[in-house]
Amino acid sequence: MNDDRTLLLLDDDDIFALRMAKALTARGFQVTRAATAAEALASAREESPEYALVDLRLPDGHGLDVVAELHAIDQTTRIVVLTGYGAIATAVESLKRGASDYLTKPVDADQVVAALEKEVTEKATPGETREFTVPSLARVEWEHIQRVMTDCGGNVSQAARVLGLHRRSLQRKLSKYPVNR
């Protein structure tokens, strides 16, 4: 296996991580999995990966902090942030901290590989934001509603109160498919 295709996969969702690891291994990456920020950083300090796929929501911290640490360990590591709850502010912040791209779930292995191997034409200076795909306002709203629903354990009435919506309005929004970027 080619050593320059090492990839650190940090995601606490075991099913997703296992499937993504298998798919990326089949595409020629040597994948090391981690479920916590501490595991990922320990692994990166031991042997810095060429690529990293980092989830934002972690049981022991935030993915943005991991991005900054990975970037501090090795500035050449190509980091892609992955999250189920995308937000423009988070995307911009992840890029400022050293990520090269930002993807929202659901995502497949081909999208991940494309983001990891995207041609970098010029090196960004620290603090400079790079070009990335901005999700539409409708997509951001849909993802926010999904996050609130998850936080409320699927309780529509409770989520409607948190969102400041009428329950029926929320039900109508939930019945729609996710909006594309």
JOKA-V358925 format. One record per run of one state. SS is the DSSP state (@ for helix, = for strand, . for the rest). FROM is the first residue (numbers start at 1). TO is the last residue. If there is no record, write none. Layout:
SS|FROM|TO / SS|FROM|TO
This chain:
.|1|2 / @|3|5 / =|6|10 / .|11|13 / @|14|26 / .|27|29 / =|30|34 / .|35|36 / @|37|46 / .|47|50 / =|51|55 / .|56|56 / =|57|58 / .|59|60 / =|61|62 / @|63|73 / .|74|77 / =|78|83 / .|84|87 / @|88|96 / .|97|100 / =|101|104 / .|105|108 / @|109|116 / .|117|136 / @|137|151 / .|152|155 / @|156|163 / .|164|166 / @|167|175 / .|176|181
